[in-house]
């Protein structure tokens, strides 16, 4: 409530309001307005039993209405907030203009951290005024620290930029967080916006500069192309010239006299050398000994071995491959390795072939051995016996001739006991000759200790081939050696004589040859007269 002070003369009188609901007056003449309206304020004094009074009419005008503020009570230094009041035409004021200012439109601008009272005063046509106020707090901006500040890096470098002073960090490259790794390809400015717990934001910046003067290269190439001198498959020497950068140069922290480097003998499949210059920038020269490595690819073919047009096995012919260690070795079906590339006297079947080279063991593939095979079953029938031949492998069609003159897979072989022969020829001219002995007994008789009469060589003279047949298969293999007229060994093999052993003489010069047979600590020699093919 507003008040005015009245004075009366002479002093010592009494004051009185005609309308105390509108205005009151105290003994000192202070009139306090309570409500709009009029009140007569009188001053009465009595002296010498005489009373006198004076009065004045006081009019109480209404005070203007001032509403509450509709705005936040905090602002960041350097930012602004908008204040408003429902009562127009008022006057704004800040109690601490060093903390915050306010313009005529109610815009508060934060200056520095602290507090200020913002007031809004409205005065009506009667000169009556009313004021509303609000305490506004100004928060300081976050104090940002960035490290490193304006750094210089080497080409390909990836520095870590760190910022502090707030709670949230947003970088100009789109990354977030207090620590980020950057990999600029050229000089780059990085700014970070930091927000603290009060929501106040500020920005900081740093510059990452690329040391463009470094630019080290190897042998003048932007790539890594050193010279590699191969000493052998595993040892080599690396050398190169260093170009660019700021001399002098270091290799793995060893100072070079110039810009040429030659390594010691290297044994590792890969190499790595760190090149640095006077600026401290580094360059990695890395690579491998690929120029020295051998090509381990093996190209091989399987050639079928024939004896008298009959497949007896195969030979591995290596067309190309790595160096030999010192010679290639070969294996069948994971068996032991051998230096011979030929595999003969094989049973029909499938054989996995492997080779051992300077690069180690490799699989070459599979060879299918399907030779001409003849099996004859002798069946007694009263006083005679019959032969049934089962033929597989080789190349059809087959020609079958029995010693009785019969053809076909079955034949009457005559009376018991008896000896018969069957000759089977396939489409390639492969001949299989089988001697049959039937004495009516069950099982296979053991050969006699005396070899005489146990083996038959035919035809003799030989025109293109001859065969050695046993009266019956042997329990253990016998060793055969064929010698030329001058005593040179020209063929050898082992056999249990499950079928006659055929020898091809079509390429042998005419003359007298000797076939030696060794079995069970016994030996027998056969004289063979070889003529040219008919």
C-alpha positions in Angstrom: 0.0 0.0 0.0 1.2 3.5 -0.8 1.1 6.4 1.7 1.5 10.2 1.8 2.4 12.4 4.8 0.3 15.4 5.8 1.3 18.0 8.3 -0.8 20.3 10.5 0.0 23.6 12.2 0.1 24.4 15.0 1.3 21.0 16.1 -0.3 18.9 18.8 -3.6 18.3 17.0 -5.3 15.0 16.1 -5.8 13.4 12.7 -8.9 11.6 11.6 -10.1 9.8 8.4 -13.7 10.0 7.4 -13.5 6.7 5.5 -11.0 4.4 7.2 -11.9 1.6 4.6 -10.4 3.8 1.9 -7.6 5.4 3.8 -6.3 5.6 7.3 -4.2 8.3 9.0 -1.9 7.9 12.0 -1.0 10.4 14.7 2.0 11.6 12.6 -0.2 12.5 9.6 0.8 9.5 7.4 -2.1 8.6 5.2 -2.1 5.0 3.9 -4.2 4.1 0.9 -6.3 1.0 1.4 -8.8 1.0 -1.4 -10.0 3.2 -4.3 -12.3 6.0 -3.4 -12.2 9.3 -1.4 -11.7 10.0 2.3 -11.7 13.4 4.2 -8.7 13.7 6.3 -9.2 16.3 9.1 -6.8 17.9 11.5 -8.3 19.2 14.9 -6.5 21.2 17.6 -7.9 22.6 20.9 -6.2 25.5 22.7 -7.6 27.6 25.6 -10.9 25.7 25.4 -11.2 26.7 21.8 -11.3 24.1 19.0 -10.3 24.5 15.4 -10.1 22.0 12.5 -8.9 21.8 8.9 -9.6 19.0 6.4 -8.5 17.8 2.9 -10.1 15.3 0.6 -7.8 12.5 -0.4 -8.6 10.5 -3.6 -7.2 7.0 -3.8 -6.5 5.9 -7.4 -6.2 2.1 -8.4 -2.7 0.6 -9.0 -2.1 -1.1 -12.3 -2.2 -4.9 -12.5 1.2 -6.7 -13.2 1.1 -10.4 -14.0 3.7 -13.0 -13.2 6.6 -13.7 -15.6 6.3 -16.5 -18.1 9.9 -17.5 -18.9 12.8 -19.7 -17.6 14.8 -18.5 -14.7 18.3 -19.5 -16.0 20.4 -18.5 -19.0 23.9 -19.3 -20.2 26.5 -16.6 -20.6 26.3 -15.4 -24.2 22.8 -16.8 -24.6 19.5 -15.0 -24.2 16.0 -15.8 -23.0 12.7 -14.1 -23.7 10.6 -12.8 -20.8 7.0 -11.7 -21.1 4.2 -10.2 -19.0 0.5 -10.0 -19.7 0.3 -6.3 -18.8 1.6 -4.2 -21.6 3.6 -0.9 -21.6 5.8 -1.8 -18.7 9.4 -1.0 -18.2 12.1 -3.8 -17.8 15.1 -3.5 -15.6 18.0 -5.6 -14.4 19.5 -5.1 -11.0 22.9 -6.4 -12.1 23.7 -5.3 -15.6 27.2 -6.9 -15.3 25.5 -10.3 -15.0 22.6 -9.8 -17.4 20.9 -7.1 -19.4 17.3 -6.8 -20.6 16.0 -4.8 -23.5 12.6 -3.1 -23.9 11.3 -6.3 -25.5 12.1 -8.4 -22.5 15.1 -10.2 -24.0 17.5 -11.1 -21.3 21.2 -11.5 -22.4 23.5 -13.4 -20.2 26.8 -11.6 -19.6 28.7 -13.5 -16.9 28.0 -16.0 -14.2 25.9 -14.7 -11.3 22.4 -13.7 -10.3 20.3 -10.6 -11.1 16.7 -9.5 -10.4 14.7 -8.7 -13.5 11.8 -6.3 -12.7 8.8 -5.1 -14.8 7.1 -1.8 -13.7 3.8 -0.6 -15.1 2.5 3.0 -14.4 -1.1 4.1 -15.2 -2.6 7.4 -16.1 -2.8 8.4 -12.5 0.9 8.0 -12.0 0.4 4.9 -10.0 2.9 2.1 -10.6 3.2 -1.6 -9.8 6.3 -3.9 -10.2 6.8 -7.6 -10.6 10.3 -9.2 -10.3 12.1 -12.5 -11.1 15.5 -13.8 -10.0 17.5 -14.9 -13.0 20.7 -17.1 -12.7 23.4 -16.8 -15.4 25.6 -20.0 -15.8 29.1 -19.7 -17.1 30.0 -21.5 -20.4 32.0 -24.7 -20.1 35.8 -24.3 -20.1 36.9 -26.5 -23.0 40.3 -28.1 -23.2 41.5 -29.9 -26.4 44.6 -31.9 -26.8 46.7 -32.0 -28.8 46.2 -28.4 -29.8 47.0 -27.7 -33.4 49.3 -30.8 -34.1 51.4 -31.8 -37.0 51.3 -35.5 -38.1 53.1 -37.7 -40.6 51.2 -38.9 -43.7 49.1 -41.9 -42.7 49.1 -40.9 -39.1 46.0 -41.3 -36.8 46.1 -39.0 -33.8 43.7 -39.2 -30.9 41.9 -35.9 -30.2 40.7 -35.4 -26.6 38.3 -32.8 -25.2 37.2 -32.1 -21.6 35.1 -29.6 -19.7 31.6 -30.9 -20.2 29.4 -34.0 -20.4 28.5 -34.2 -24.1 30.9 -33.9 -27.0 29.9 -33.5 -30.7 32.7 -33.2 -33.3 32.5 -31.6 -36.7 33.3 -34.9 -38.4 30.2 -36.5 -37.0 31.9 -38.4 -34.2 30.9 -38.2 -30.5 32.8 -38.6 -27.3 35.6 -37.1 -25.4 38.2 -39.1 -27.3 38.2 -39.7 -31.0 40.7 -41.1 -33.5 41.1 -39.3 -36.8 42.9 -40.2 -40.0 43.0 -37.1 -42.2 44.5 -37.4 -45.7 45.1 -33.6 -45.8 45.3 -30.8 -43.3 41.9 -30.7 -41.4 40.2 -28.4 -38.9 38.2 -30.2 -36.2 35.7 -28.4 -34.0 33.9 -29.8 -30.9 30.7 -28.6 -29.3 30.7 -29.3 -25.5 27.6 -29.3 -23.4 27.9 -29.2 -19.6 25.4 -30.3 -16.9 23.6 -26.9 -17.0 22.9 -27.3 -20.7 25.4 -24.6 -21.6 27.3 -25.1 -24.8 30.5 -23.8 -26.2 32.9 -24.8 -29.1 36.6 -25.4 -29.3 38.8 -26.2 -32.3 42.1 -27.7 -33.2 44.0 -28.1 -36.5 45.6 -31.4 -37.6 48.3 -30.6 -40.2 49.8 -33.2 -42.5 53.6 -33.0 -42.9 53.5 -32.9 -46.7 57.3 -32.5 -46.8 57.8 -36.1 -45.5 56.6 -38.1 -48.6 59.2 -41.0 -48.3 59.0 -43.5 -51.1 61.0 -46.7 -51.9 62.9 -46.8 -55.1 61.0 -43.7 -56.3 57.6 -45.5 -56.2 54.6 -44.7 -54.1 54.2 -48.4 -53.4 56.6 -50.7 -51.7 58.9 -52.1 -54.5 62.3 -53.0 -53.0 64.9 -55.0 -54.8 64.9 -58.7 -53.7 68.0 -60.8 -54.5 67.3 -64.5 -54.1 70.1 -66.6 -52.7 68.1 -69.8 -52.7 64.5 -70.9 -52.0 64.6 -69.5 -48.5 67.4 -66.9 -48.2 67.3 -63.5 -49.8 68.6 -59.9 -49.5 66.4 -56.8 -49.6 67.8 -53.4 -50.9 66.2 -50.1 -51.8 66.9 -46.4 -52.2 65.0 -43.9 -50.0 63.4 -40.9 -51.7 61.7 -37.8 -50.2 61.5 -36.8 -46.6 64.1 -34.9 -44.8 67.5 -36.6 -44.5 69.2 -38.2 -42.7 67.4 -41.5 -42.6 67.1 -44.3 -40.1 66.3 -48.0 -40.7 64.9 -49.6 -37.6 66.6 -46.8 -35.5 70.0 -47.4 -37.2 71.4 -44.3 -39.0 72.1 -44.6 -42.7 75.2 -43.0 -44.2 73.1 -42.0 -47.3 69.8 -43.0 -48.8 70.7 -46.6 -49.8 69.8 -49.6 -47.7 70.9 -53.2 -48.1 69.7 -55.8 -45.5 71.5 -58.8 -44.1 70.4 -62.2 -45.3 66.7 -62.8 -44.6 65.2 -66.2 -43.7 61.7 -65.3 -42.8 59.0 -65.5 -45.6 58.1 -61.9 -44.8 60.2 -58.8 -44.1 59.5 -55.4 -42.5 61.8 -52.4 -42.1 60.8 -49.1 -40.5 62.2 -46.0 -42.3 62.2 -42.7 -40.5 63.7 -39.2 -41.3 64.8 -36.1 -39.4 61.1 -35.1 -38.8 60.5 -38.3 -36.9 57.9 -39.5 -39.4 58.1 -43.2 -40.2 57.3 -45.4 -43.2 57.0 -49.2 -43.2 58.7 -51.1 -46.0 57.1 -54.6 -45.8 56.8 -57.5 -48.2 57.5 -61.2 -48.7 60.0 -63.4 -50.5 57.4 -64.4 -53.2 59.9 -63.7 -56.0 62.1 -66.5 -54.5 59.4 -69.0 -54.0 59.2 -72.0 -56.3 56.1 -73.0 -58.2 54.9 -76.1 -56.4 52.4 -77.0 -59.1 52.8 -80.5 -60.4 51.5 -81.5 -63.8 51.6 -85.3 -64.3 50.1 -87.9 -66.5 49.5 -91.6 -65.9 50.8 -93.8 -68.8 49.6 -97.4 -68.9 52.3 -100.0 -69.1 51.7 -102.9 -71.4 53.4 -106.3 -71.8 52.3 -108.0 -75.0 49.5 -105.5 -75.3 48.4 -106.3 -71.7 48.1 -103.7 -69.0 50.4 -104.6 -66.2 50.3 -101.3 -64.4 51.2 -97.7 -65.1 54.0 -95.1 -65.0 53.8 -91.6 -63.6 55.2 -89.1 -66.1 55.9 -85.7 -64.5 55.4 -83.1 -67.2 56.4 -80.1 -65.0 56.9 -79.5 -61.3 59.2 -78.0 -58.6 62.8 -79.0 -58.1 63.3 -82.6 -57.0 64.5 -83.4 -53.5 66.9 -84.7 -55.1 64.5 -87.0 -57.0 60.7 -87.4 -57.0 59.2 -90.2 -55.0 55.8 -91.8 -55.5 53.3 -93.7 -53.4 50.1 -95.7 -53.9 47.2 -95.7 -51.5 49.2 -93.9 -48.7 51.8 -96.6 -48.9 55.6 -96.1 -48.6 57.2 -93.8 -51.1 59.6 -95.2 -53.8 61.9 -93.5 -56.3 60.6 -95.6 -59.2 57.8 -94.0 -61.2 56.5 -97.4 -62.5 54.0 -99.6 -60.7 53.5 -103.1 -62.1 51.9 -106.4 -61.3 49.0 -104.5 -59.8 45.8 -106.1 -58.7 42.7 -104.7 -60.5 41.4 -101.7 -58.6 41.6 -98.0 -57.9 44.9 -96.5 -56.8 45.4 -93.0 -55.2 48.7 -91.6 -56.5 50.9 -89.2 -54.4 54.2 -87.5 -55.1 56.9 -86.2 -52.8 58.6 -83.0 -54.2 60.7 -80.2 -52.7 57.4 -78.6 -51.7 56.2 -81.6 -49.8 53.7 -84.3 -50.5 50.9 -83.8 -53.0 48.1 -85.9 -54.4 48.2 -86.4 -58.2 44.9 -88.2 -58.7 43.5 -91.7 -59.1 44.5 -94.4 -61.5 42.0 -97.1 -62.3 43.8 -100.4 -63.1 41.4 -102.7 -65.0 43.6 -105.3 -66.8 42.4 -108.3 -68.7 41.6 -111.0 -66.0 40.7 -114.6 -66.7 39.5 -116.9 -64.0 38.8 -120.6 -64.9 36.7 -123.0 -62.7 37.4 -126.7 -63.3 34.4 -128.9 -62.6 34.8 -132.7 -62.5 31.9 -134.6 -64.2 32.4 -138.3 -64.0 35.5 -139.3 -65.9 35.9 -135.9 -67.6 36.0 -132.3 -66.4 34.8 -129.0 -67.8 36.3 -125.5 -67.7 34.2 -122.3 -67.2 36.1 -119.1 -67.9 35.1 -115.7 -66.4 36.6 -112.7 -68.1 36.8 -109.1 -66.9 38.8 -106.0 -67.6 40.8 -105.4 -70.7 39.1 -104.3 -73.9 36.2 -106.3 -75.5 35.5 -108.2 -77.7 37.2 -111.3 -76.3 38.5 -114.3 -78.2 38.6 -117.6 -76.3 40.5 -120.7 -77.5 40.8 -123.9 -75.5 43.5 -126.5 -76.0 40.8 -128.9 -77.1 39.9 -126.5 -80.0 36.7 -125.4 -78.3 35.8 -121.7 -78.2 33.5 -119.9 -75.8 33.5 -119.5 -72.1 32.9 -123.2 -71.4 34.6 -126.3 -72.8 34.8 -130.1 -72.2 38.4 -130.6 -71.3 38.6 -134.4 -71.5 39.3 -137.3 -69.1 40.6 -137.1 -65.6 43.4 -136.6 -64.7 44.4 -134.2 -67.4 46.1 -131.0 -68.4 44.5 -128.3 -70.6 45.2 -124.7 -71.7 42.9 -121.8 -72.4 44.1 -118.7 -74.3 42.0 -115.4 -74.1 42.8 -112.5 -76.4 41.0 -109.1 -75.9 40.4 -106.3 -78.4 43.8 -104.8 -77.9 45.6 -108.0 -78.6 46.3 -108.8 -74.9 46.8 -112.6 -74.5 46.2 -114.5 -71.3 47.3 -118.1 -71.3 46.3 -120.4 -68.4 47.4 -123.9 -67.8 44.8 -126.1 -66.1 45.7 -129.2 -64.1 42.9 -131.4 -62.7 43.7 -134.5 -60.7 40.4 -134.8 -58.9 41.8 -133.8 -55.5 40.6 -130.9 -53.4 42.8 -127.9 -52.8 46.2 -126.8 -54.3 49.2 -129.1 -54.2 52.5 -127.7 -53.0 55.2 -127.6 -55.7 58.0 -130.2 -55.4 61.3 -129.2 -53.9 62.9 -130.2 -57.3 61.9 -127.4 -59.7 62.5 -129.7 -62.7 59.3 -130.3 -64.6 57.4 -127.7 -62.5 57.6 -124.9 -65.1 57.0 -124.8 -68.8 58.4 -122.2 -71.2 56.7 -121.7 -74.6 56.9 -121.0 -77.4 60.6 -121.5 -77.9 61.9 -120.1 -80.2 60.0 -116.9 -79.4 58.5 -114.8 -82.1 57.4 -111.6 -80.4 56.8 -113.1 -77.0 57.2 -116.2 -74.8 55.5 -117.3 -71.6 56.6 -119.2 -68.5 53.9 -121.2 -66.8 53.8 -123.1 -63.5 52.0 -126.4 -63.0 50.2 -124.7 -60.1 50.3 -121.3 -58.3 53.1 -120.9 -55.8 52.6 -120.2 -52.1 55.4 -117.6 -52.2 56.6 -115.4 -55.1 59.5 -116.5 -57.3 62.1 -114.1 -58.7 62.6 -114.0 -62.5 65.6 -112.4 -64.3 66.0 -112.2 -68.1 69.6 -111.8 -69.4 70.7 -110.7 -72.9 73.3 -112.7 -74.8 76.1 -110.5 -73.4 75.0 -111.1 -69.8 73.1 -107.8 -69.4 70.0 -107.9 -67.1 67.2 -106.5 -69.2 64.1 -107.5 -67.2 63.1 -108.7 -63.8 59.9 -109.4 -61.9 58.3 -111.4 -59.1 55.4 -113.8 -59.5 53.4 -116.4 -57.7 52.4 -117.8 -61.2 48.7 -117.4 -60.6 48.8 -117.1 -64.4 51.7 -117.5 -66.9 54.2 -114.7 -67.0 54.5 -113.2 -70.5 57.7 -111.5 -71.8 57.6 -109.2 -74.8 60.5 -109.9 -77.2 59.2 -107.8 -80.1 61.9 -105.1 -79.5 64.7 -107.5 -78.6 67.5 -108.3 -81.0 67.6 -111.9 -82.2 69.8 -114.1 -80.2 70.1 -116.6 -77.3 68.7 -115.3 -74.0 68.6 -116.8 -70.5 65.7 -116.7 -68.1 66.7 -117.4 -64.4 64.1 -118.5 -61.9 64.8 -118.4 -58.1 62.4 -120.0 -55.7 62.7 -121.5 -52.2 66.5 -121.5 -52.3 66.5 -123.3 -55.6 67.2 -122.1 -59.1 66.4 -123.1 -62.7 67.7 -121.6 -66.0 65.7 -121.6 -69.2 67.4 -121.0 -72.6 65.2 -118.8 -74.9 65.9 -118.4 -78.6 64.5 -115.0 -79.7 63.7 -114.4 -83.3 62.0 -111.3 -84.8 58.2 -111.0 -84.9 56.5 -113.0 -87.5 
